[in-house]
Structures are given as structure tokens and as C-alpha cells.
């Protein structure tokens, strides 16, 4: 039996912002890391971004150049699913349950019988994902926050199918990565995204009503002790991601009026004004 403390390899599926961030984190923490994506261009972009991030840390004196080289040596980039052999698989692909379950089932066929499957979904039902997976007792949520190398919290999301070994393994692995794991039951938005909806939605409503503007709200809340105001935070997360979470929580809770997604944010997504990653959101980058 593979114990959490002996995990030496991880496969991250999805080379977008979250996937590449998690891969950089695991490689920095001494874990042999495979980053998989079907698109070679995504992999090359992720590799370039990681190299730049590590070089920046060296220049700031936060890591040594040897640590940078060791981290890069532990990273493997591939678009061949047959290379995805590891002790634990973390998916950070498109937010579509059917695509996630299909991926996990493909990986279940080529991996050993005790592999752990963790989904980084921020809004979908982990239970519904697990229900369709061959080894559904080996599936749970491992929800990182952006940027993954920096943010300490990881939500470990249990389903009715998850066995104790799976949950303990993911919890211990989060600690191995220097994170603070919090165990919660599967529910719309889990804990953080459920609690955070009013932070975003009320700010958006204030702007939509013409009471104030984006910069004033951010400045006031940051002056009140929040590290980032809601609009700066939405730009960091990505308006597409944040809006999708709002829609998912809204629908799963039978569409309560207080959680109705914002028309302003929907418009931002339609214009591809997604925030930092697109160069424009509520602010220009």
C-alpha cells in the first residue's frame, strides 16, 4: 500500500494557470512531477512561465540557482496520456464533469490499482464526478487557490464514495506541499467559494447600480484589511472562472435571488475581458 508520506510522483493534468501553478509547487517541494496537456502549445507556454517564475525567485534571493535547476529536473512535460503514471493524479482541466470523468477513467486503466484521483474543480459536484469513475472510492477534491505556489489553503473535498485512505492521503500530501488542508463535505462551492460569493456579487451590484466605482470599492476594502479588493481579485482569478463558479453555485442552490450572477461580469466574459490573463478586466494590464 502506498502511504502519503512515500508519495514520490504526481501527474497534473491541464497546463493552464492552475495546473502549471500546482505543477511548479509540487516540483519545488521535491516531488517528481508530470504535467500533461493535449495541446503542445499549452505545455510550451507552461514551461516558459515556470522557468521565468523560478528565475524571478532566484533574482529576488528567495531560492538558490541550484534549487531552480533541481526543480526543473523534476518536471516532465507531455501530451501523451500513456506517460501519466504516478502515485497521485490531480486534474485541472476544463470545468466539464464528463470530460473530467473520462480522463480519470482513461488514467485508471493505465495506472496501478491504488492511484489517487484528485479534482481541482472549484464549482462542480465532486460526487457526480466520482460517481462515474471506475474506482470512485479513490476520488476526492483537492481544491487549490490561485496562485497555487503561494496560497496556503487547500480544500479536501469528501464524497459519499471517498474512503478514509483517499482522504488521508490527499490531506497528508497537502501538508507535504506546505499547505494547510481543510476537510469538507461536497457541497455547492465547498466552503470558500460559497462564503465568497457575496464578496464578489455585492461589489458588482454596487457598481451596476452606479453608487460607486471599481477602484473605490477595492481601495476601501483593502484599507479595511482585505489583501485584495473584489475586482482586483476577480481579475487575478479570471472573470471567466469566477463567473462560472457563480453560475454553478447559483444553479446548484436552486437559483436564490441573492446569488444571481452579475450581468456586468457576464459582459466582461463575452468581451474576453478576463483580467490579467487577457490583459484587460476591470483594470488594464
Helices and strands as residue ranges (DSSP letters): G 4-6, E 9-13, H 17-28, E 32-36, H 40-59, H 65-73, E 75-78, G 81-83, E 88-91, H 97-110, E 116-119, H 126-131, G 136-138, E 139-144, E 153-158, H 164-176, E 180-185, H 192-208, H 214-223, H 230-237, H 239-252, G 257-259, H 263-270, G 276-278
